Amino acid sequence: MIYVAIILFSLAILLGLGFIYRITRKKSLPKAAVYAHGAFAISACIVLGVDILQHLQGRHYMQLFSLVNFAPAVLMGFVLYFSGTKKNRLPPLVIGAHAGLALIAFIILVAAVL
């Protein structure tokens, strides 16, 4: 089940990289892609949480640490989503922090599985 979470996070990362490309070109983001990005990321967090709960007797500290690091990235994602729905300019600092935290948490997760 952990591999499903990694695949879902990978899909969210690919969409996020596309967003960065479009934002730097001053283009708008397609709503379907924004929804898919959020759906992949949230689904992956849920799958990761369920996997951690199913294996409580095992030593899954790195996976738990990864999930804890994804939490602020998810909250920043909600901030970005609601900023975008109000037609405000997306705050670059929040974009960078969202992407950076999510990438660090993903690297920790992949390292925990290897």
C-alpha positions in Angstrom: 0.0 0.0 0.0 3.0 2.3 0.6 3.8 2.1 -3.1 0.3 3.3 -4.0 1.0 6.4 -1.8 4.3 7.0 -3.6 2.7 6.7 -7.0 -0.1 9.1 -6.0 2.5 11.6 -4.6 4.5 11.3 -7.8 1.5 12.2 -9.9 0.8 15.2 -7.6 4.5 16.3 -8.0 4.3 16.1 -11.8 1.2 18.3 -11.8 2.9 20.6 -9.4 5.9 21.0 -11.6 3.5 21.8 -14.4 2.0 24.5 -12.2 5.4 26.0 -11.5 6.1 26.1 -15.3 2.7 27.8 -16.0 3.1 30.3 -13.1 6.5 31.4 -14.3 5.0 32.0 -17.7 2.2 34.1 -16.2 -0.4 31.6 -17.4 -3.5 30.6 -15.5 -3.8 27.1 -14.0 -6.5 24.8 -15.4 -9.0 24.0 -12.7 -9.2 20.3 -13.5 -5.4 20.0 -13.0 -5.6 21.9 -9.7 -8.4 19.6 -8.5 -6.4 16.5 -9.7 -3.3 17.7 -7.9 -5.2 18.1 -4.6 -7.0 14.8 -5.0 -3.8 12.9 -5.7 -2.0 14.5 -2.8 -4.8 14.1 -0.3 -5.5 10.5 -1.4 -1.8 9.7 -1.0 -1.8 11.2 2.5 -4.8 9.1 3.4 -3.2 5.9 2.0 0.0 6.7 3.8 -1.9 7.2 7.1 -3.8 4.0 6.7 -0.6 2.1 5.9 1.1 3.5 9.1 -2.0 2.6 11.2 -2.0 -1.0 9.8 1.6 -1.5 10.7 1.8 0.1 14.1 3.8 -2.7 15.6 6.5 -2.2 13.0 9.1 0.6 13.1 7.6 3.1 10.6 9.0 6.2 12.2 10.3 7.6 8.9 7.0 7.2 7.2 5.2 8.9 10.1 7.8 11.7 10.0 7.1 12.0 6.3 3.3 12.2 6.9 3.9 14.9 9.6 5.9 16.9 7.2 3.2 16.6 4.5 0.7 18.2 6.9 1.9 21.8 6.6 2.3 21.4 2.9 -1.3 20.3 2.7 -2.4 23.4 4.7 -0.4 25.6 2.5 -2.0 24.0 -0.5 -5.4 25.0 0.9 -4.2 28.6 1.3 -3.0 28.6 -2.3 -6.3 27.1 -3.5 -8.4 29.6 -1.7 -6.1 32.5 -2.8 -6.5 31.4 -6.4 -10.3 31.1 -6.2 -10.5 34.8 -5.0 -8.5 35.8 -8.1 -5.7 37.1 -5.9 -2.1 36.8 -6.9 -0.7 33.6 -5.5 1.9 34.4 -2.8 5.4 33.2 -4.1 6.7 32.5 -0.6 3.8 30.1 0.1 4.3 28.5 -3.3 7.9 27.9 -2.5 7.3 26.6 1.0 4.5 24.3 -0.2 6.6 22.8 -2.9 9.7 22.6 -0.7 8.0 20.9 2.2 6.2 18.5 0.0 9.4 17.5 -1.8 11.3 17.0 1.4 8.5 14.9 2.8 8.4 12.8 -0.4 12.2 12.3 -0.3 11.9 11.1 3.3 9.1 8.7 2.3 11.0 7.2 -0.5 14.1 6.9 1.7 12.0 5.1 4.3 10.8 2.5 1.8 14.3 1.8 0.4 
